[in-house]
Amino acid sequence: MTRALILAAVAAPLLLANVAQAQTLAQIPPPGASAYEQHRWQAEQHRYEMDRLRLQADQREATARQLELETRLNRMDLQSRRTADPYVPSAPRALRAPEDEQALRRSATERRRATEAGVGQIDAWLDRRPN
């Protein structure tokens, strides 16, 4: 019984250490390499990783530029499709003969009196005394 406990106490840390080591990516140099070769190999691994990260950053930057360009083109397309309100300059008043001006004023006065007559009936009805 004590042997099993001692074995368990010794084996448990070894098993856990192997599990923890298995979870990380170990960069092991090729077998039979000298210390100098190991450092060269490690430097080569770092150089490879840096190149990979630079390439990934360049791809992201290119994608961002492409999306920015597409966005700008879409906005320009939408703005070009938008119908603008037509500019209507205020026209100067047409020159008329004095007789024409008087006729226009008389007809405007007649229209105003006809409107006032109809509105007068409504005003009289609204102004009546409540029961």
A tleap script that builds the chain and sets N, CA, C and O, in Angstrom:
source leaprc.protein.ff14SB
mol = sequence {
  NMET THR ARG ALA LEU ILE LEU ALA ALA VAL
  ALA ALA PRO LEU LEU LEU ALA ASN VAL ALA
  GLN ALA GLN THR LEU ALA GLN ILE PRO PRO
  PRO GLY ALA SER ALA TYR GLU GLN HIE ARG
  TRP GLN ALA GLU GLN HIE ARG TYR GLU MET
  ASP ARG LEU ARG LEU GLN ALA ASP GLN ARG
  GLU ALA THR ALA ARG GLN LEU GLU LEU GLU
  THR ARG LEU ASN ARG MET ASP LEU GLN SER
  ARG ARG THR ALA ASP PRO TYR VAL PRO SER
  ALA PRO ARG ALA LEU ARG ALA PRO GLU ASP
  GLU GLN ALA LEU ARG ARG SER ALA THR GLU
  ARG ARG ARG ALA THR GLU ALA GLY VAL GLY
  GLN ILE ASP ALA TRP LEU ASP ARG ARG PRO
  CASN
}
set mol.1.N position { 0.827 -1.187 0.000 }
set mol.1.CA position { 0.000 0.000 0.000 }
set mol.1.C position { 0.869 1.247 0.000 }
set mol.1.O position { 0.606 2.186 -0.751 }
set mol.2.N position { 1.894 1.265 0.827 }
set mol.2.CA position { 2.773 2.437 0.863 }
set mol.2.C position { 3.555 2.576 -0.439 }
set mol.2.O position { 3.855 3.679 -0.898 }
set mol.3.N position { 3.882 1.395 -1.030 }
set mol.3.CA position { 4.577 1.465 -2.314 }
set mol.3.C position { 3.703 2.160 -3.357 }
set mol.3.O position { 4.210 2.961 -4.143 }
set mol.4.N position { 2.430 1.875 -3.380 }
set mol.4.CA position { 1.516 2.476 -4.350 }
set mol.4.C position { 1.417 3.980 -4.125 }
set mol.4.O position { 1.369 4.744 -5.089 }
set mol.5.N position { 1.387 4.415 -2.871 }
set mol.5.CA position { 1.327 5.840 -2.571 }
set mol.5.C position { 2.612 6.544 -2.991 }
set mol.5.O position { 2.572 7.638 -3.554 }
set mol.6.N position { 3.749 5.914 -2.718 }
set mol.6.CA position { 5.029 6.514 -3.090 }
set mol.6.C position { 5.134 6.584 -4.619 }
set mol.6.O position { 5.555 7.596 -5.180 }
set mol.7.N position { 4.745 5.496 -5.273 }
set mol.7.CA position { 4.785 5.474 -6.731 }
set mol.7.C position { 3.860 6.548 -7.315 }
set mol.7.O position { 4.219 7.224 -8.279 }
set mol.8.N position { 2.684 6.698 -6.733 }
set mol.8.CA position { 1.743 7.707 -7.193 }
set mol.8.C position { 2.297 9.104 -6.946 }
set mol.8.O position { 2.135 9.992 -7.783 }
set mol.9.N position { 2.953 9.309 -5.797 }
set mol.9.CA position { 3.509 10.619 -5.478 }
set mol.9.C position { 4.646 10.974 -6.423 }
set mol.9.O position { 4.818 12.145 -6.763 }
set mol.10.N position { 5.425 9.989 -6.853 }
set mol.10.CA position { 6.545 10.247 -7.758 }
set mol.10.C position { 6.052 10.356 -9.205 }
set mol.10.O position { 6.546 11.189 -9.965 }
set mol.11.N position { 5.107 9.541 -9.578 }
set mol.11.CA position { 4.668 9.491 -10.969 }
set mol.11.C position { 3.746 10.665 -11.340 }
set mol.11.O position { 3.742 11.102 -12.491 }
set mol.12.N position { 2.982 11.168 -10.394 }
set mol.12.CA position { 2.026 12.244 -10.693 }
set mol.12.C position { 2.718 13.498 -11.215 }
set mol.12.O position { 2.289 14.015 -12.247 }
set mol.13.N position { 3.759 14.018 -10.570 }
set mol.13.CA position { 4.404 15.220 -11.128 }
set mol.13.C position { 5.028 14.967 -12.498 }
set mol.13.O position { 5.034 15.857 -13.348 }
set mol.14.N position { 5.551 13.762 -12.720 }
set mol.14.CA position { 6.138 13.466 -14.026 }
set mol.14.C position { 5.071 13.439 -15.113 }
set mol.14.O position { 5.285 13.928 -16.222 }
set mol.15.N position { 3.930 12.868 -14.782 }
set mol.15.CA position { 2.845 12.828 -15.767 }
set mol.15.C position { 2.309 14.223 -16.063 }
set mol.15.O position { 2.033 14.556 -17.215 }
set mol.16.N position { 2.165 15.032 -15.024 }
set mol.16.CA position { 1.657 16.392 -15.225 }
set mol.16.C position { 2.662 17.241 -15.989 }
set mol.16.O position { 2.267 18.078 -16.801 }
set mol.17.N position { 3.946 17.042 -15.746 }
set mol.17.CA position { 4.966 17.799 -16.461 }
set mol.17.C position { 4.937 17.444 -17.945 }
set mol.17.O position { 5.088 18.322 -18.794 }
set mol.18.N position { 4.748 16.182 -18.260 }
set mol.18.CA position { 4.683 15.785 -19.661 }
set mol.18.C position { 3.435 16.349 -20.334 }
set mol.18.O position { 3.476 16.718 -21.508 }
set mol.19.N position { 2.334 16.416 -19.602 }
set mol.19.CA position { 1.113 16.973 -20.165 }
set mol.19.C position { 1.303 18.456 -20.455 }
set mol.19.O position { 0.907 18.942 -21.515 }
set mol.20.N position { 1.912 19.176 -19.508 }
set mol.20.CA position { 2.140 20.604 -19.711 }
set mol.20.C position { 3.094 20.838 -20.876 }
set mol.20.O position { 2.918 21.780 -21.649 }
set mol.21.N position { 4.098 19.986 -21.001 }
set mol.21.CA position { 5.049 20.129 -22.084 }
set mol.21.C position { 4.396 19.778 -23.427 }
set mol.21.O position { 4.741 20.359 -24.456 }
set mol.22.N position { 3.483 18.859 -23.416 }
set mol.22.CA position { 2.816 18.462 -24.650 }
set mol.22.C position { 1.898 19.564 -25.158 }
set mol.22.O position { 1.571 19.594 -26.345 }
set mol.23.N position { 1.478 20.465 -24.283 }
set mol.23.CA position { 0.577 21.533 -24.697 }
set mol.23.C position { 1.306 22.688 -25.366 }
set mol.23.O position { 0.669 23.501 -26.036 }
set mol.24.N position { 2.605 22.784 -25.209 }
set mol.24.CA position { 3.362 23.843 -25.854 }
set mol.24.C position { 4.080 23.278 -27.064 }
set mol.24.O position { 4.402 22.091 -27.118 }
set mol.25.N position { 4.322 24.141 -28.026 }
set mol.25.CA position { 5.018 23.729 -29.225 }
set mol.25.C position { 6.512 23.792 -28.943 }
set mol.25.O position { 7.073 24.880 -28.814 }
set mol.26.N position { 7.142 22.666 -28.850 }
set mol.26.CA position { 8.567 22.621 -28.557 }
set mol.26.C position { 9.345 22.712 -29.852 }
set mol.26.O position { 9.090 21.965 -30.797 }
set mol.27.N position { 10.297 23.635 -29.891 }
set mol.27.CA position { 11.135 23.773 -31.060 }
set mol.27.C position { 12.446 23.045 -30.780 }
set mol.27.O position { 13.343 23.561 -30.114 }
set mol.28.N position { 12.519 21.867 -31.297 }
set mol.28.CA position { 13.679 21.018 -31.031 }
set mol.28.C position { 14.579 21.044 -32.255 }
set mol.28.O position { 14.130 20.781 -33.371 }
set mol.29.N position { 15.882 21.371 -32.038 }
set mol.29.CA position { 16.780 21.372 -33.183 }
set mol.29.C position { 16.999 19.953 -33.692 }
set mol.29.O position { 16.738 18.986 -32.976 }
set mol.30.N position { 17.468 19.830 -34.907 }
set mol.30.CA position { 17.692 18.495 -35.444 }
set mol.30.C position { 18.712 17.733 -34.599 }
set mol.30.O position { 19.610 18.339 -34.015 }
set mol.31.N position { 18.579 16.425 -34.531 }
set mol.31.CA position { 19.495 15.650 -33.684 }
set mol.31.C position { 20.930 15.710 -34.202 }
set mol.31.O position { 21.172 15.782 -35.407 }
set mol.32.N position { 21.877 15.679 -33.261 }
set mol.32.CA position { 23.288 15.670 -33.595 }
set mol.32.C position { 23.846 17.033 -33.942 }
set mol.32.O position { 24.961 17.115 -34.459 }
set mol.33.N position { 23.104 18.123 -33.676 }
set mol.33.CA position { 23.586 19.465 -33.997 }
set mol.33.C position { 24.421 19.997 -32.853 }
set mol.33.O position { 24.110 19.757 -31.687 }
set mol.34.N position { 25.488 20.724 -33.182 }
set mol.34.CA position { 26.332 21.323 -32.150 }
set mol.34.C position { 25.628 22.550 -31.576 }
set mol.34.O position { 24.555 22.931 -32.042 }
set mol.35.N position { 26.235 23.165 -30.564 }
set mol.35.CA position { 25.631 24.339 -29.931 }
set mol.35.C position { 25.512 25.467 -30.947 }
set mol.35.O position { 24.506 26.177 -30.971 }
set mol.36.N position { 26.533 25.639 -31.787 }
set mol.36.CA position { 26.496 26.664 -32.816 }
set mol.36.C position { 25.365 26.398 -33.800 }
set mol.36.O position { 24.632 27.306 -34.193 }
set mol.37.N position { 25.240 25.132 -34.189 }
set mol.37.CA position { 24.170 24.740 -35.121 }
set mol.37.C position { 22.802 24.966 -34.491 }
set mol.37.O position { 21.863 25.373 -35.175 }
set mol.38.N position { 22.686 24.703 -33.188 }
set mol.38.CA position { 21.401 24.902 -32.511 }
set mol.38.C position { 20.993 26.370 -32.547 }
set mol.38.O position { 19.825 26.696 -32.761 }
set mol.39.N position { 21.982 27.261 -32.332 }
set mol.39.CA position { 21.666 28.689 -32.359 }
set mol.39.C position { 21.299 29.140 -33.780 }
set mol.39.O position { 20.391 29.949 -33.968 }
set mol.40.N position { 22.007 28.613 -34.761 }
set mol.40.CA position { 21.662 28.931 -36.153 }
set mol.40.C position { 20.259 28.440 -36.478 }
set mol.40.O position { 19.486 29.130 -37.142 }
set mol.41.N position { 19.946 27.265 -36.015 }
set mol.41.CA position { 18.627 26.689 -36.267 }
set mol.41.C position { 17.541 27.539 -35.602 }
set mol.41.O position { 16.494 27.807 -36.191 }
set mol.42.N position { 17.817 27.960 -34.349 }
set mol.42.CA position { 16.842 28.787 -33.635 }
set mol.42.C position { 16.681 30.148 -34.334 }
set mol.42.O position { 15.562 30.644 -34.467 }
set mol.43.N position { 17.780 30.743 -34.775 }
set mol.43.CA position { 17.710 32.016 -35.490 }
set mol.43.C position { 16.921 31.843 -36.793 }
set mol.43.O position { 16.131 32.710 -37.169 }
set mol.44.N position { 17.141 30.733 -37.465 }
set mol.44.CA position { 16.400 30.456 -38.700 }
set mol.44.C position { 14.896 30.329 -38.417 }
set mol.44.O position { 14.073 30.801 -39.201 }
set mol.45.N position { 14.546 29.697 -37.307 }
set mol.45.CA position { 13.137 29.573 -36.920 }
set mol.45.C position { 12.527 30.949 -36.650 }
set mol.45.O position { 11.402 31.232 -37.061 }
set mol.46.N position { 13.286 31.803 -35.951 }
set mol.46.CA position { 12.795 33.157 -35.669 }
set mol.46.C position { 12.620 33.943 -36.973 }
set mol.46.O position { 11.620 34.637 -37.157 }
set mol.47.N position { 13.603 33.829 -37.877 }
set mol.47.CA position { 13.529 34.528 -39.144 }
set mol.47.C position { 12.307 34.058 -39.940 }
set mol.47.O position { 11.598 34.870 -40.536 }
set mol.48.N position { 12.070 32.763 -39.943 }
set mol.48.CA position { 10.909 32.208 -40.641 }
set mol.48.C position { 9.609 32.757 -40.049 }
set mol.48.O position { 8.698 33.141 -40.782 }
set mol.49.N position { 9.535 32.789 -38.726 }
set mol.49.CA position { 8.322 33.279 -38.056 }
set mol.49.C position { 8.112 34.771 -38.339 }
set mol.49.O position { 6.986 35.208 -38.577 }
set mol.50.N position { 9.197 35.546 -38.313 }
set mol.50.CA position { 9.070 36.981 -38.605 }
set mol.50.C position { 8.607 37.211 -40.054 }
set mol.50.O position { 7.781 38.087 -40.309 }
set mol.51.N position { 9.130 36.441 -40.980 }
set mol.51.CA position { 8.688 36.550 -42.371 }
set mol.51.C position { 7.213 36.201 -42.510 }
set mol.51.O position { 6.482 36.850 -43.258 }
set mol.52.N position { 6.784 35.180 -41.791 }
set mol.52.CA position { 5.384 34.775 -41.833 }
set mol.52.C position { 4.493 35.884 -41.277 }
set mol.52.O position { 3.444 36.186 -41.846 }
set mol.53.N position { 4.915 36.491 -40.160 }
set mol.53.CA position { 4.124 37.562 -39.557 }
set mol.53.C position { 4.109 38.806 -40.448 }
set mol.53.O position { 3.080 39.472 -40.550 }
set mol.54.N position { 5.239 39.130 -41.095 }
set mol.54.CA position { 5.272 40.275 -42.008 }
set mol.54.C position { 4.337 40.051 -43.191 }
set mol.54.O position { 3.604 40.953 -43.597 }
set mol.55.N position { 4.372 38.840 -43.738 }
set mol.55.CA position { 3.486 38.520 -44.856 }
set mol.55.C position { 2.018 38.636 -44.436 }
set mol.55.O position { 1.189 39.152 -45.185 }
set mol.56.N position { 1.714 38.157 -43.250 }
set mol.56.CA position { 0.338 38.246 -42.744 }
set mol.56.C position { -0.068 39.714 -42.564 }
set mol.56.O position { -1.191 40.089 -42.901 }
set mol.57.N position { 0.836 40.542 -42.036 }
set mol.57.CA position { 0.533 41.964 -41.853 }
set mol.57.C position { 0.346 42.651 -43.206 }
set mol.57.O position { -0.539 43.495 -43.353 }
set mol.58.N position { 1.171 42.298 -44.192 }
set mol.58.CA position { 1.025 42.879 -45.530 }
set mol.58.C position { -0.311 42.487 -46.155 }
set mol.58.O position { -0.956 43.306 -46.810 }
set mol.59.N position { -0.722 41.246 -45.954 }
set mol.59.CA position { -2.012 40.807 -46.490 }
set mol.59.C position { -3.159 41.560 -45.836 }
set mol.59.O position { -4.114 41.955 -46.506 }
set mol.60.N position { -3.061 41.759 -44.532 }
set mol.60.CA position { -4.113 42.516 -43.836 }
set mol.60.C position { -4.150 43.960 -44.317 }
set mol.60.O position { -5.226 44.529 -44.504 }
set mol.61.N position { -2.984 44.548 -44.515 }
set mol.61.CA position { -2.932 45.927 -44.989 }
set mol.61.C position { -3.506 46.037 -46.397 }
set mol.61.O position { -4.231 46.986 -46.697 }
set mol.62.N position { -3.192 45.080 -47.260 }
set mol.62.CA position { -3.741 45.088 -48.618 }
set mol.62.C position { -5.256 44.934 -48.586 }
set mol.62.O position { -5.964 45.593 -49.348 }
set mol.63.N position { -5.754 44.070 -47.711 }
set mol.63.CA position { -7.203 43.893 -47.586 }
set mol.63.C position { -7.858 45.177 -47.100 }
set mol.63.O position { -8.920 45.563 -47.587 }
set mol.64.N position { -7.218 45.840 -46.132 }
set mol.64.CA position { -7.769 47.096 -45.611 }
set mol.64.C position { -7.802 48.158 -46.704 }
set mol.64.O position { -8.788 48.884 -46.830 }
set mol.65.N position { -6.725 48.256 -47.501 }
set mol.65.CA position { -6.711 49.228 -48.594 }
set mol.65.C position { -7.792 48.919 -49.626 }
set mol.65.O position { -8.452 49.825 -50.135 }
set mol.66.N position { -7.965 47.641 -49.930 }
set mol.66.CA position { -8.984 47.253 -50.899 }
set mol.66.C position { -10.381 47.594 -50.387 }
set mol.66.O position { -11.211 48.102 -51.141 }
set mol.67.N position { -10.645 47.318 -49.111 }
set mol.67.CA position { -11.960 47.634 -48.542 }
set mol.67.C position { -12.184 49.142 -48.511 }
set mol.67.O position { -13.296 49.610 -48.758 }
set mol.68.N position { -11.133 49.904 -48.209 }
set mol.68.CA position { -11.263 51.359 -48.191 }
set mol.68.C position { -11.587 51.886 -49.589 }
set mol.68.O position { -12.428 52.770 -49.749 }
set mol.69.N position { -10.914 51.337 -50.594 }
set mol.69.CA position { -11.175 51.750 -51.974 }
set mol.69.C position { -12.601 51.390 -52.393 }
set mol.69.O position { -13.287 52.197 -53.020 }
set mol.70.N position { -13.045 50.183 -52.050 }
set mol.70.CA position { -14.411 49.779 -52.389 }
set mol.70.C position { -15.435 50.665 -51.692 }
set mol.70.O position { -16.459 51.017 -52.277 }
set mol.71.N position { -15.158 51.021 -50.448 }
set mol.71.CA position { -16.072 51.891 -49.710 }
set mol.71.C position { -16.159 53.257 -50.380 }
set mol.71.O position { -17.247 53.808 -50.549 }
set mol.72.N position { -15.006 53.797 -50.761 }
set mol.72.CA position { -14.990 55.096 -51.420 }
set mol.72.C position { -15.753 55.048 -52.741 }
set mol.72.O position { -16.506 55.968 -53.059 }
set mol.73.N position { -15.559 53.969 -53.514 }
set mol.73.CA position { -16.273 53.838 -54.781 }
set mol.73.C position { -17.778 53.704 -54.569 }
set mol.73.O position { -18.567 54.280 -55.317 }
set mol.74.N position { -18.176 52.942 -53.548 }
set mol.74.CA position { -19.610 52.793 -53.259 }
set mol.74.C position { -20.229 54.126 -52.869 }
set mol.74.O position { -21.339 54.448 -53.295 }
set mol.75.N position { -19.506 54.908 -52.052 }
set mol.75.CA position { -20.035 56.212 -51.643 }
set mol.75.C position { -20.170 57.143 -52.841 }
set mol.75.O position { -21.162 57.860 -52.969 }
set mol.76.N position { -19.161 57.129 -53.724 }
set mol.76.CA position { -19.232 57.974 -54.920 }
set mol.76.C position { -20.382 57.540 -55.809 }
set mol.76.O position { -21.070 58.381 -56.388 }
set mol.77.N position { -20.600 56.227 -55.925 }
set mol.77.CA position { -21.705 55.718 -56.739 }
set mol.77.C position { -23.039 56.148 -56.149 }
set mol.77.O position { -23.930 56.580 -56.880 }
set mol.78.N position { -23.183 56.034 -54.846 }
set mol.78.CA position { -24.437 56.443 -54.209 }
set mol.78.C position { -24.675 57.934 -54.364 }
set mol.78.O position { -25.799 58.362 -54.624 }
set mol.79.N position { -23.624 58.725 -54.206 }
set mol.79.CA position { -23.793 60.166 -54.345 }
set mol.79.C position { -24.130 60.552 -55.779 }
set mol.79.O position { -24.879 61.502 -56.006 }
set mol.80.N position { -23.584 59.823 -56.746 }
set mol.80.CA position { -23.900 60.152 -58.134 }
set mol.80.C position { -25.327 59.744 -58.485 }
set mol.80.O position { -25.949 60.367 -59.344 }
set mol.81.N position { -25.847 58.724 -57.846 }
set mol.81.CA position { -27.224 58.292 -58.112 }
set mol.81.C position { -28.256 59.151 -57.408 }
set mol.81.O position { -29.421 59.177 -57.805 }
set mol.82.N position { -27.844 59.843 -56.380 }
set mol.82.CA position { -28.771 60.683 -55.626 }
set mol.82.C position { -29.254 61.813 -56.526 }
set mol.82.O position { -28.459 62.464 -57.204 }
set mol.83.N position { -30.567 62.038 -56.527 }
set mol.83.CA position { -31.107 63.107 -57.361 }
set mol.83.C position { -30.987 64.419 -56.610 }
set mol.83.O position { -31.492 64.568 -55.497 }
set mol.84.N position { -30.330 65.338 -57.222 }
set mol.84.CA position { -30.157 66.645 -56.605 }
set mol.84.C position { -31.370 67.513 -56.913 }
set mol.84.O position { -31.981 67.385 -57.974 }
set mol.85.N position { -31.706 68.377 -56.001 }
set mol.85.CA position { -32.795 69.312 -56.251 }
set mol.85.C position { -32.351 70.270 -57.350 }
set mol.85.O position { -31.280 70.870 -57.263 }
set mol.86.N position { -33.162 70.406 -58.362 }
set mol.86.CA position { -32.749 71.301 -59.450 }
set mol.86.C position { -32.720 72.746 -58.960 }
set mol.86.O position { -33.591 73.180 -58.206 }
set mol.87.N position { -31.729 73.462 -59.391 }
set mol.87.CA position { -31.603 74.866 -59.021 }
set mol.87.C position { -32.496 75.689 -59.931 }
set mol.87.O position { -32.335 75.706 -61.151 }
set mol.88.N position { -33.421 76.357 -59.315 }
set mol.88.CA position { -34.319 77.218 -60.081 }
set mol.88.C position { -34.040 78.653 -59.660 }
set mol.88.O position { -34.437 79.070 -58.571 }
set mol.89.N position { -33.372 79.399 -60.498 }
set mol.89.CA position { -33.090 80.789 -60.119 }
set mol.89.C position { -34.382 81.604 -60.124 }
set mol.89.O position { -35.292 81.369 -60.919 }
set mol.90.N position { -34.425 82.546 -59.228 }
set mol.90.CA position { -35.631 83.370 -59.181 }
set mol.90.C position { -35.656 84.250 -60.430 }
set mol.90.O position { -34.718 84.990 -60.728 }
set mol.91.N position { -36.760 84.133 -61.134 }
set mol.91.CA position { -36.894 84.868 -62.393 }
set mol.91.C position { -37.272 86.313 -62.091 }
set mol.91.O position { -38.084 86.583 -61.205 }
set mol.92.N position { -36.695 87.204 -62.811 }
set mol.92.CA position { -37.106 88.609 -62.603 }
set mol.92.C position { -38.554 88.790 -63.063 }
set mol.92.O position { -39.052 88.078 -63.935 }
set mol.93.N position { -39.183 89.737 -62.462 }
set mol.93.CA position { -40.586 89.990 -62.778 }
set mol.93.C position { -40.728 90.425 -64.233 }
set mol.93.O position { -39.988 91.272 -64.733 }
set mol.94.N position { -41.707 89.812 -64.887 }
set mol.94.CA position { -41.913 90.117 -66.304 }
set mol.94.C position { -42.411 91.545 -66.461 }
set mol.94.O position { -43.224 92.025 -65.671 }
set mol.95.N position { -41.919 92.202 -67.473 }
set mol.95.CA position { -42.360 93.572 -67.745 }
set mol.95.C position { -43.674 93.513 -68.519 }
set mol.95.O position { -43.795 92.828 -69.535 }
set mol.96.N position { -44.659 94.261 -68.000 }
set mol.96.CA position { -45.965 94.291 -68.653 }
set mol.96.C position { -46.390 95.739 -68.873 }
set mol.96.O position { -45.853 96.684 -68.294 }
set mol.97.N position { -47.349 95.847 -69.715 }
set mol.97.CA position { -47.917 97.188 -69.976 }
set mol.97.C position { -48.751 97.607 -68.772 }
set mol.97.O position { -49.262 96.750 -68.051 }
set mol.98.N position { -48.896 98.904 -68.541 }
set mol.98.CA position { -49.682 99.366 -67.386 }
set mol.98.C position { -51.116 98.867 -67.406 }
set mol.98.O position { -51.684 98.619 -66.343 }
set mol.99.N position { -51.720 98.711 -68.574 }
set mol.99.CA position { -53.094 98.219 -68.649 }
set mol.99.C position { -53.166 96.759 -68.180 }
set mol.99.O position { -54.112 96.363 -67.498 }
set mol.100.N position { -52.166 95.977 -68.550 }
set mol.100.CA position { -52.126 94.567 -68.116 }
set mol.100.C position { -51.957 94.473 -66.603 }
set mol.100.O position { -52.570 93.626 -65.953 }
set mol.101.N position { -51.108 95.362 -66.040 }
set mol.101.CA position { -50.890 95.363 -64.588 }
set mol.101.C position { -52.201 95.698 -63.863 }
set mol.101.O position { -52.527 95.062 -62.861 }
set mol.102.N position { -52.939 96.668 -64.349 }
set mol.102.CA position { -54.208 97.030 -63.713 }
set mol.102.C position { -55.204 95.879 -63.803 }
set mol.102.O position { -55.918 95.610 -62.837 }
set mol.103.N position { -55.265 95.201 -64.938 }
set mol.103.CA position { -56.189 94.073 -65.094 }
set mol.103.C position { -55.818 92.948 -64.114 }
set mol.103.O position { -56.699 92.333 -63.514 }
set mol.104.N position { -54.534 92.686 -63.957 }
set mol.104.CA position { -54.103 91.657 -63.002 }
set mol.104.C position { -54.467 92.044 -61.573 }
set mol.104.O position { -54.900 91.200 -60.788 }
set mol.105.N position { -54.288 93.334 -61.231 }
set mol.105.CA position { -54.629 93.774 -59.875 }
set mol.105.C position { -56.131 93.659 -59.629 }
set mol.105.O position { -56.550 93.242 -58.549 }
set mol.106.N position { -56.947 94.027 -60.623 }
set mol.106.CA position { -58.404 93.922 -60.463 }
set mol.106.C position { -58.841 92.464 -60.279 }
set mol.106.O position { -59.678 92.167 -59.427 }
set mol.107.N position { -58.266 91.548 -61.089 }
set mol.107.CA position { -58.665 90.147 -60.945 }
set mol.107.C position { -58.204 89.581 -59.597 }
set mol.107.O position { -58.902 88.764 -58.998 }
set mol.108.N position { -57.035 90.012 -59.121 }
set mol.108.CA position { -56.579 89.552 -57.808 }
set mol.108.C position { -57.499 90.082 -56.712 }
set mol.108.O position { -57.806 89.370 -55.756 }
set mol.109.N position { -57.937 91.334 -56.851 }
set mol.109.CA position { -58.859 91.916 -55.867 }
set mol.109.C position { -60.188 91.179 -55.875 }
set mol.109.O position { -60.757 90.928 -54.813 }
set mol.110.N position { -60.689 90.830 -57.042 }
set mol.110.CA position { -61.956 90.096 -57.123 }
set mol.110.C position { -61.820 88.707 -56.493 }
set mol.110.O position { -62.721 88.250 -55.790 }
set mol.111.N position { -60.718 88.056 -56.739 }
set mol.111.CA position { -60.505 86.732 -56.122 }
set mol.111.C position { -60.419 86.843 -54.600 }
set mol.111.O position { -60.967 86.008 -53.881 }
set mol.112.N position { -59.736 87.868 -54.117 }
set mol.112.CA position { -59.632 88.068 -52.680 }
set mol.112.C position { -60.994 88.333 -52.049 }
set mol.112.O position { -61.294 87.800 -50.980 }
set mol.113.N position { -61.828 89.154 -52.702 }
set mol.113.CA position { -63.177 89.455 -52.163 }
set mol.113.C position { -64.051 88.201 -52.170 }
set mol.113.O position { -64.823 87.984 -51.236 }
set mol.114.N position { -63.939 87.371 -53.215 }
set mol.114.CA position { -64.734 86.137 -53.257 }
set mol.114.C position { -64.299 85.190 -52.138 }
set mol.114.O position { -65.130 84.538 -51.506 }
set mol.115.N position { -63.006 85.125 -51.906 }
set mol.115.CA position { -62.506 84.266 -50.817 }
set mol.115.C position { -62.961 84.810 -49.470 }
set mol.115.O position { -63.369 84.043 -48.598 }
set mol.116.N position { -62.894 86.141 -49.291 }
set mol.116.CA position { -63.312 86.741 -48.020 }
set mol.116.C position { -64.801 86.523 -47.784 }
set mol.116.O position { -65.227 86.352 -46.642 }
set mol.117.N position { -65.590 86.529 -48.845 }
set mol.117.CA position { -67.040 86.326 -48.686 }
set mol.117.C position { -67.318 84.913 -48.166 }
set mol.117.O position { -68.141 84.722 -47.271 }
set mol.118.N position { -66.614 83.918 -48.745 }
set mol.118.CA position { -66.818 82.550 -48.276 }
set mol.118.C position { -66.293 82.357 -46.862 }
set mol.118.O position { -66.895 81.648 -46.057 }
set mol.119.N position { -65.190 82.978 -46.576 }
set mol.119.CA position { -64.601 82.850 -45.241 }
set mol.119.C position { -65.427 83.634 -44.231 }
set mol.119.O position { -65.507 83.249 -43.065 }
set mol.120.N position { -66.035 84.720 -44.664 }
set mol.120.CA position { -66.873 85.519 -43.761 }
set mol.120.C position { -68.028 84.703 -43.219 }
set mol.120.O position { -68.366 84.833 -42.043 }
set mol.121.N position { -68.646 83.862 -44.042 }
set mol.121.CA position { -69.732 83.011 -43.567 }
set mol.121.C position { -69.210 82.048 -42.512 }
set mol.121.O position { -69.871 81.821 -41.499 }
set mol.122.N position { -68.037 81.483 -42.739 }
set mol.122.CA position { -67.468 80.548 -41.753 }
set mol.122.C position { -67.129 81.289 -40.472 }
set mol.122.O position { -67.399 80.790 -39.379 }
set mol.123.N position { -66.528 82.502 -40.592 }
set mol.123.CA position { -66.192 83.284 -39.398 }
set mol.123.C position { -67.449 83.650 -38.615 }
set mol.123.O position { -67.449 83.604 -37.385 }
set mol.124.N position { -68.520 84.013 -39.323 }
set mol.124.CA position { -69.768 84.362 -38.635 }
set mol.124.C position { -70.307 83.149 -37.886 }
set mol.124.O position { -70.803 83.280 -36.767 }
set mol.125.N position { -70.212 81.986 -38.488 }
set mol.125.CA position { -70.713 80.779 -37.820 }
set mol.125.C position { -69.847 80.450 -36.606 }
set mol.125.O position { -70.373 80.047 -35.569 }
set mol.126.N position { -68.508 80.618 -36.721 }
set mol.126.CA position { -67.633 80.342 -35.580 }
set mol.126.C position { -67.799 81.363 -34.463 }
set mol.126.O position { -67.620 81.032 -33.291 }
set mol.127.N position { -68.145 82.619 -34.820 }
set mol.127.CA position { -68.274 83.673 -33.814 }
set mol.127.C position { -69.650 83.718 -33.170 }
set mol.127.O position { -69.882 84.567 -32.309 }
set mol.128.N position { -70.563 82.850 -33.544 }
set mol.128.CA position { -71.912 82.893 -32.969 }
set mol.128.C position { -71.849 82.615 -31.474 }
set mol.128.O position { -70.878 82.058 -30.963 }
set mol.129.N position { -72.889 83.008 -30.809 }
set mol.129.CA position { -72.968 82.832 -29.345 }
set mol.129.C position { -73.294 81.372 -29.041 }
set mol.129.O position { -74.152 80.771 -29.688 }
set mol.130.N position { -72.600 80.809 -28.051 }
set mol.130.CA position { -72.932 79.436 -27.670 }
set mol.130.C position { -74.322 79.371 -27.019 }
set mol.130.O position { -74.743 80.358 -26.415 }
set mol.131.N position { -75.020 78.296 -27.113 }
set mol.131.CA position { -76.382 78.143 -26.548 }
set mol.131.C position { -76.339 77.983 -25.072 }
set mol.131.O position { -77.383 77.844 -24.435 }
savepdb mol mol.pdb
quit
